[in-house]
Amino acid sequence: MNQHDLAAHSVYAIDRWGHEFVEVMPNGDLGLKNPLNPDGPSVSLPSIIHGLQDRGIDAPLLLRVSSFLEQGIRNINESFRTAIDRVGYRGVYRGVFPIKVNQQAQVIDRIVEFGRPYSYGLEAGSKPELVIALAHRLAKDALIVCNGVKDAEFIRLAILSRKLGFNTVIVLESPKELETVLEVFQELGQEPLLGVRVKLTNQISGNWAESSGDRSTFGMHTDQLVAVVDRLKQAGLLHCLKLQHSHLGSQIPDVNDVRRAVGEACRYFTELSREGVPLTHLDLGGGLGVDYTGERTASENSINYTVAEYCANVVETVAYAMDEAELAHPTLVTESGRAVVAASSMLVFNVLEATFYDAHSAPKPDAEDHHLMTDLAEIASYLSENRIQECLNDATFYRNELRALFRRGYIDLRQMARGERIYLHLMSKIKAAVPSAGASAEIDAQLEQLADIYHCNFSLFQSLPDVWAIDQLHPVVPLQNLNQVPDRRAVLSDITCDSDGKIDQFILADGVSPSLPVHTLDDETPYYIGAFFVGAYQETLGDLHNLFGDTNVATIELRPDGGFDLLHEQDGDTIAEVMSYVEYDPRDCVDAFRKLVEQAISENRLNAKERKTLMAAYRDSINGYTYYE
Ligand SMILES: *Cc1c(COP(=O)(O)O)cnc(C)c1O
């Protein structure tokens, strides 16, 4: 194994989670691979960042890669097509993208464009999402599936949109919703295209277990289904009910859960068909997972299957059930969001500075220093591989004693500073004494407390909210120097004033680690870190903690020659913009500030020239980026 492998692949497991999208280039840069042109050259991510910086687009930055998104759309549609061919399924796949997962116009526009050849549609879970869906030109036979709680206005728009050629399906969430549909039907005299949401009883494992099973908040149980069928029959509209919907969950770790849930959904489908419901579409919702860690296991941040396997399981299960019930094979619909978009965006941020818990050198104790200081310094003389724990114990003891003396006024600030420095130097010697195979769990845990803190230019709450909320793991790696062995370990803290604003769980080759191997920073060159698979859910779930706003966003396309084209850029929020989100009028703030400045002039605390500088500084801030510039 050469150094290159050692530094990059075996440490960060890049080829495990990123093999389709990224690779380490010979110069140590992380390169983006074009999944649509796998034999083409990779494009260096640091060179993309520098190219964007030259254009005035700075980190922190959300980078969307158009070809990654196209690959996501292709992958699910082609995988269903392949499975359908292989199984001999006599029906088609008509997927829809759930807008909730990434509502950004640049993303939805591209999804519609890339999806058109596959008659790929959209799923709307709310009125605003339906309004967005209806602003797109979809393929003639693409679906718009409307889930979620619907009022008369929502239903009216859905029914009327059919006049424009949209195949808008209103998925009934409850018997009560059907009453509203019937009222709107009376009012418009136009028939709805209906679906019915069935609550499956199969509980699914993973982070989102609660979105499945008896206690899930959506869908109807058997008793309600029967009531809906009867009511539709009575109203003479049973023929409008074409689609059965069940949402299996999200990030389903185990493919056997998919099989079980699809099997249960088929039971409802065959029973409803037997009741005379002319169902033609079976919608299985979301749940197709992303292998964030690349481990291919049935655990919360991983999955034990591929997209192709998921598709094959769905197609086989449905074909088998329909054949057994002697029913025609329905059109298959899924609403996969995460698996389609997660890989298409990455967050790039720079490291601002580091806090260290060790030191390269230390002063000798002064002759008149307290004897504890000499005791502390002498630990180094008996440090060896098999006395590490003892040295750690002694060091902790002497440092605590010194701190107690300082608190009581027995030693002064400079003496205490010397003591801290001696202690930190000892820690770096202890780290160096640890054998490469590692030490005991106890020692490892203590040494983790000595990891550096790398202070980074991003807000966890704005850009990686699931990391904060549900301990979501994303691959996080340095974007350069990957041909050099990382010589430090660090926890990444963000720029908010919140101790929760940090990343301290990292996907590494040997498991999840509380610190990230990194390289020593140098003052000359910026050090960039990327968080991957952030295209699903993170953008709109993010919040304005400390009023850090949206980051800059760039959408790029990878060129076959190893370069890139900038397709679109979106400036991040300015301070004025985030102020307006919390109901400040920036102009009022400028006025208020100006009054304070004027008062200072009239009290001779400021002259006219200083006023100009002060006002310019205030205005520059208000119009600037919320992040460190
Ligand atoms: C959230 C949601 C989805 C998307 O789920 P993923 O796990 O991201 O694929 C699909 N359908 C419905 C009804 C949803 O609520």
The ligand as an SDF file (V2000), in Angstrom:
LIG
                    3D

 15 15  0  0  0  0  0  0  0  0999 V2000
  -41.2480   12.5990    2.7650 C   0  0  0  0  0  0  0  0  0  0  0  0
  -42.0620   11.8170    1.8760 C   0  0  0  0  0  0  0  0  0  0  0  0
  -41.4850   11.1530    0.7770 C   0  0  0  0  0  0  0  0  0  0  0  0
  -39.9990   11.1180    0.5300 C   0  0  0  0  0  0  0  0  0  0  0  0
  -39.3860   10.1320    1.2860 O   0  0  0  0  0  0  0  0  0  0  0  0
  -37.8330    9.7380    1.0300 P   0  0  0  0  0  0  0  0  0  0  0  0
  -37.5410    8.8250    2.1500 O   0  0  0  0  0  0  0  0  0  0  0  0
  -37.0560   10.9880    1.0390 O   0  0  0  0  0  0  0  0  0  0  0  0
  -37.7630    9.0610   -0.2670 O   0  0  0  0  0  0  0  0  0  0  0  0
  -42.3230   10.4950   -0.0880 C   0  0  0  0  0  0  0  0  0  0  0  0
  -43.6590   10.4670    0.1100 N   0  0  0  0  0  0  0  0  0  0  0  0
  -44.2490   11.0660    1.1590 C   0  0  0  0  0  0  0  0  0  0  0  0
  -45.7140   10.9960    1.3260 C   0  0  0  0  0  0  0  0  0  0  0  0
  -43.4770   11.7470    2.0760 C   0  0  0  0  0  0  0  0  0  0  0  0
  -44.0440   12.3290    3.1300 O   0  0  0  0  0  0  0  0  0  0  0  0
  1  2  1  0
  2  3  1  0
  2 14  2  0
  3  4  1  0
  3 10  2  0
  4  5  1  0
  5  6  1  0
  6  7  2  0
  6  8  1  0
  6  9  1  0
 10 11  1  0
 11 12  2  0
 12 13  1  0
 12 14  1  0
 14 15  1  0
M  END
$$$$
